[in-house]
Amino acid sequence: MDLSKAPIPGVAIELVDSDVTKWIVIINGPEGTPFYGGKFKVALDFADSYPFKYPKINFKTKIYHPNVKGDTGEICTLALDQVWVPTLNAKYIIEFLLTVI
């Protein structure tokens, strides 16, 4: 998969079992961070109340980060809780994830 031609550079999206509400987002570790060179899989589940609530977000790749629970891969969503409105979209979520790693 060539991530250089993706709509968001360094990010690819795969559907889980052809279900448009369940995605695996694959993120290249950003240059200039300790995560550079890594590939990180994040599950997004839009099935529950989207767009009125942001999707469930869970790192599938083990990552050591203060905003990610080490045992479950859940991210701290406090920032999303404070700003989420139904006009925000999946691109916003992915760009948010890029700030986590």
TAKA-V302015 format. One record per pair of residues at least 12 apart in sequence whose C-alpha atoms are under 6 Angstrom apart, sorted by the first residue. I is the first residue (numbers start at 0). GAP is how many residues later the second one is. D is the distance in Angstrom with one decimal. If there is no record, write none. Layout:
# TAKA-V302015
i | gap | d
I | GAP | D
I | GAP | D
This chain:
# TAKA-V302015
i | gap | d
9 | 17 | 5.9
9 | 18 | 5.2
10 | 15 | 5.6
10 | 16 | 4.7
11 | 13 | 5.8
11 | 14 | 5.1
12 | 12 | 4.6
20 | 24 | 5.8
20 | 25 | 4.8
20 | 26 | 5.3
21 | 22 | 5.8
21 | 23 | 4.6
22 | 20 | 5.8
22 | 21 | 5.1
23 | 18 | 5.6
23 | 19 | 4.6
24 | 16 | 5.6
24 | 17 | 5.1
25 | 14 | 5.5
25 | 15 | 4.6
26 | 12 | 5.6
26 | 13 | 5.1
39 | 21 | 5.4
40 | 19 | 5.3
40 | 20 | 5.3
41 | 16 | 5.5
41 | 17 | 4.3
41 | 18 | 5.4
42 | 14 | 5.8
42 | 15 | 5.1
43 | 12 | 5.6
43 | 13 | 4.9
50 | 35 | 4.9
51 | 34 | 4.8
57 | 15 | 5.1
57 | 16 | 4.6
58 | 14 | 4.5
